[in-house]
Amino acid sequence: MKLSAFRYDLPLNLIAQNPTKRREDSRMLVVNRKTGNMENKHFRDILEYYDDRDVFVVNNTKVFPARMYGRKEKTGAKIEVFLLRELNKPNRLWDVIVDPARKIRVGNKLYFGDNEELVAEVIDNTTSRGRTIRFLWDDDDASLKRMLDALGETPLPKYIKRVPDTEDRERYQTVYAKHEGAVAAPTAGLHFSKELIKRCEIKGIRFAEVTLHTGLTTFRPIEVEDLSKHKMDAEYFTITDQASAIVNKAKETGHRVCSIGTTTMRALESSFTAQKLLKPTEGWTNHFIHPPYSFNIADSLVTNFHLPKTSLLIMACAFAGYDLTMEAYKKAIKDKYRFFSYGDALLII
């Protein structure tokens, strides 16, 4: 299929600017792949669709405050620095994106904090907007991390037109987040509260945790019309023996496996055996899932409503079928569902 097929028009007032008061109060559109039936529900109703010994697979990555604002030496120009990943702890090296990039060259120094508590030097150009920087910090790793946490901002997507606040530090994070490394939240998991998880566990639904550190590549617009030519940046992921055992037992005993989010699905589809069982793995994946595609592990998917022409929407179409997915999006727009990161959920069964 061509990229242009995944375009749709969305009224701007449907882009969620804030989370719901309670996580599980988000609305949920339920789409049945076999019948084509669609139901309007709330996320707390997910319990109606799963039974004892079914499995929810979640991504336990943790978002860190990746967006920082600094000043360029001499000119004092304000520069946004978006931290992507740490390259080398002893040398304090980070891959970053800078904006405006045209002002930032190798050798420039950037100053962060009202009193210039933190300084970084640009040591390489990686892409048109990408740079490698070195933080000039003489203290230990723990103190540098505290400084980055203090100076960094919750990396809300740009379509959320407000300054992040203290609530975002909690709400742009799943309640089961454990392993820091993501620059964007695995948004399907934002709908789970601790109370809802407990209710799932009481019903006998099991949770398996995988880790995929979500990077900007997942949300970056695709720039080629031929999807077979699109290349995603690699993202680090881990699937443990325990997670594999939980998922495989469910599959072998005829119970359901639901992927909570497209990032979780990417991890699952990056590590399976010839028998279509989940395999423990630690490594990097640049797996881009687009139609046609035969899924191997999960038989249902929770996701949000995604930006046009993105890998997330394309994966949803691969899972539910193109026509059904686009019909679901039309219904969601007609019924005024909330879209994108803080928006409502889509359950595909």
Secondary structure, 3 states (H helix, E strand, C coil): CEHHHHCCCCCHHHECCCCCCCHHHCEEEEECCCCCCEEEEEHHHHHHHCCCCCEEEEECEEECCCEEEEEECCCCCEEEEEEEEEEECCCCEEEEEEECHHHCCCCCEEEECCCCCEEEEEEEECCCCEEEEEECCCCCHHHHHHHHHHHCECCCCCCCCCCCCHHHHHHCCCCCCCEEEECCCCHHHHHCCHHHHHHHHHHCCEEEEEEECCCHHHCCCCCCCEHHHCCCCCEEEEECHHHHHHHHHHHHCCCCEEEECHHHHHHHCCCECCCCCECCEEEEECCCCCCCCCCCCCCEEEEECCCCCCHHHHHHHHHHCHHHHHHHHHHHHHCCCCECCCCCEEEEC
